[in-house]
Amino acid sequence: MPGSFNIEFGKRIRELRARKGLSQEQLSLNAGLGRQLVGDIERGEGNVKLSTLRGLKRALGITIADLMNGIA
């Protein structure tokens, strides 16, 4: 069962993606990730690698610290 951190992180990614007006597919292409992986992350499934964080922050135009902002 996914941990609460993964669920909160997934919500944060979904929120940031929506603010940028990106679809999951657009975010995945910009981040160099598979679309299914982005969906998995947003649902809080699985653990995220550092390389995945780098791709997400680059695609969203923010820092890794910003990705984590508000997550306990």
C-alpha positions as CSV (number, residue, x, y, z in Angstrom):
1,M,0.0,0.0,0.0
2,P,1.4,3.4,-0.9
3,G,2.6,5.6,1.9
4,S,1.1,9.0,2.7
5,F,4.2,10.8,1.4
6,N,3.7,9.2,-2.0
7,I,0.1,10.2,-2.0
8,E,0.8,13.8,-1.0
9,F,3.6,14.0,-3.5
10,G,1.3,12.8,-6.2
11,K,-1.3,15.4,-5.4
12,R,1.5,18.1,-5.5
13,I,2.6,17.0,-8.9
14,R,-1.0,17.0,-10.2
15,E,-1.5,20.5,-8.8
16,L,1.7,21.8,-10.3
17,R,0.9,20.2,-13.7
18,A,-2.6,21.7,-13.7
19,R,-1.3,25.2,-12.9
20,K,1.0,25.0,-15.9
21,G,-1.9,23.8,-18.1
22,L,-0.2,20.6,-19.0
23,S,-1.7,17.2,-19.7
24,Q,0.0,14.1,-18.2
25,E,1.3,13.4,-21.7
26,Q,2.8,16.8,-22.1
27,L,4.4,16.7,-18.7
28,S,5.8,13.2,-19.4
29,L,7.3,14.3,-22.8
30,N,8.8,17.5,-21.3
31,A,10.3,15.5,-18.4
32,G,11.5,12.6,-20.5
33,L,9.3,10.1,-18.6
34,G,6.6,7.7,-19.7
35,R,3.0,8.9,-19.4
36,Q,2.1,5.9,-17.3
37,L,4.8,6.7,-14.8
38,V,3.4,10.3,-14.5
39,G,0.0,8.7,-13.8
40,D,1.5,6.3,-11.3
41,I,3.2,9.2,-9.5
42,E,0.0,11.3,-9.4
43,R,-1.9,8.3,-7.9
44,G,0.9,7.9,-5.2
45,E,2.0,4.5,-6.5
46,G,5.6,3.5,-6.3
47,N,8.7,5.4,-5.3
48,V,10.3,8.2,-7.3
49,K,13.9,8.1,-8.3
50,L,16.1,11.2,-8.1
51,S,16.4,11.2,-11.9
52,T,12.6,11.3,-12.1
53,L,12.6,14.4,-9.7
54,R,15.1,16.1,-12.0
55,G,12.9,15.5,-15.0
56,L,9.8,16.7,-13.2
57,K,11.4,19.9,-11.9
58,R,12.9,20.7,-15.3
59,A,9.5,20.1,-17.1
60,L,7.7,22.3,-14.5
61,G,10.3,25.0,-14.4
62,I,10.8,24.8,-10.7
63,T,13.3,23.6,-8.1
64,I,13.2,20.2,-6.3
65,A,12.5,22.2,-3.1
66,D,9.4,23.6,-4.8
67,L,8.3,20.1,-5.8
68,M,8.4,19.2,-2.1
69,N,6.8,22.4,-0.8
70,G,3.9,21.7,1.5
71,I,4.5,17.9,1.8
72,A,4.9,16.7,5.4
